């Protein structure tokens, strides 16, 4: 299963080096970032889930960039809101 998944995922990304980068970033988002998988989990590890998402065309380099950018904006907004709440206490 995994060999076929990797073979098909390479076709969607372009080359195996970019596939490794995209799959690693997506697996990290799922594992550490708490992002929900776009395919059924079964009992697969986050790396296999990421490869399955790429194979099905649900994740590309652009979508991983977009998800990272959204997460960064959410953190900044949260930090700003927290800062504003603290500064309002001193007014």
N, C-alpha and C positions, 0 to 999 in steps of 0.2 A: 504494500500500500504506500509506504513512505517514498519508495523510489519512484513510483509512478507520479505521486504528488509533486515531488521535486522536479521531475522532468516537465510536467505540465506547468508548474509555477515559473520555471525558467522561460518558457515561451511567453508568459504574460509580462514578465519584467524586462526581458531582453538578454541578460547574461547572468551567469551564476554568481558573479561577484556582487552585483547590485542586489540580487536575490538574497544573499546572505545579510547584507546591510538592512534591507527592508524587513526581512523576516525577523531579524534580531530586534529591531526597533519596535515592531508590532508586538512581538512576544513580551518585550519589556513593558509595553503599555498594558498588556493584559495581566501580566504577573505582578508588577509593582504599582502601576498606575491605576489599577482597578477598573480599566475599561472592559466593557462587556464584549465577548466574542460575537462575531457576526454569523458564525456557524455553530451547530450543536457541539457542545463540549465533549460528549461521551465521557471518557476518562483519559483524554489525551493531555499531554503537557502543553504548555503555552506555545512552545516552538512548533509543534505539530499543528496546533490550531491556527497559528499565523500562516503556515504553509498552505493549509487548506483554504483559508480566506484568500490568499494570493492566487491559488489555483483556480478558485471560482470567480476570480476577477473582482472581488469585493474590496480588495486592498491593493493599492499601487503606491509608488513612491510619493505621488502627490497627496494621496489621502492620508498617508502617515504624517507628512509634513503638516497638513491641515489639522489633524488631530493634536499634534504636538503644539502647534500655534494656538489652538483653542485652549488647551490646557494651560499654557503659559499665560494667556490673557485672563483666564479664570483665577489663577494664583495672584496675578497683579491686582485684579479687581478686589479680591478678598483682602489682600494686604492693604490696599488703599482704603477700603471700607473700615477695616480694623483701625487703621491710623486715624481716620476721620472721627471714628467713635471715641477714641482716646482723646483727641484734641478737643472735642466738644465738651469733655468733662472739665477741661481747664478754662473754659470760656465763662 
